[in-house]
Amino acid sequence: MAKNVLIVDDASAIREGVSYVLAQAGYGVTQAENGVDALGELDQSGGSI
């Protein structure tokens, strides 16, 4: 089972670049633009991040 990570950064280029590298390494990746969005993603994930 792949490990999941949450990438939080306000710069979309950074989020996309980091997400690409991690996905290529086999991680499940979720992105958020800010802390509020990150908390929402964590809530929706049910603890899988």
C-alpha positions in Angstrom: 0.0 0.0 0.0 1.4 3.4 -1.0 2.0 6.0 1.7 0.1 9.2 1.3 1.4 12.7 1.8 -0.1 16.1 1.9 1.8 18.9 0.1 0.9 22.4 1.3 2.3 25.5 -0.4 0.9 28.7 -1.7 3.1 28.4 -4.9 1.4 26.1 -7.4 4.7 25.4 -9.2 6.3 24.1 -5.9 3.2 22.0 -5.1 3.2 20.5 -8.6 6.9 19.8 -8.7 7.0 18.2 -5.3 3.9 16.2 -6.1 5.3 14.9 -9.3 8.5 13.7 -7.8 6.7 12.0 -4.9 4.1 10.4 -7.2 6.9 9.0 -9.4 8.4 7.5 -6.2 5.2 5.7 -5.5 3.5 8.0 -3.0 -0.1 9.0 -3.0 -0.2 12.8 -3.1 -2.8 15.3 -2.1 -2.3 19.0 -2.5 -3.5 22.1 -0.6 -2.8 25.8 -1.2 -3.0 26.9 2.4 -3.5 25.8 6.0 -7.3 26.0 5.9 -7.5 23.9 2.7 -5.0 21.4 4.2 -7.2 21.0 7.3 -10.1 20.3 5.0 -8.1 17.7 3.1 -7.1 16.0 6.3 -10.7 15.9 7.4 -11.9 14.5 4.1 -9.2 11.8 4.1 -10.4 10.2 7.2 -6.9 10.0 8.5 -5.3 8.3 5.5 -2.9 11.2 4.9 
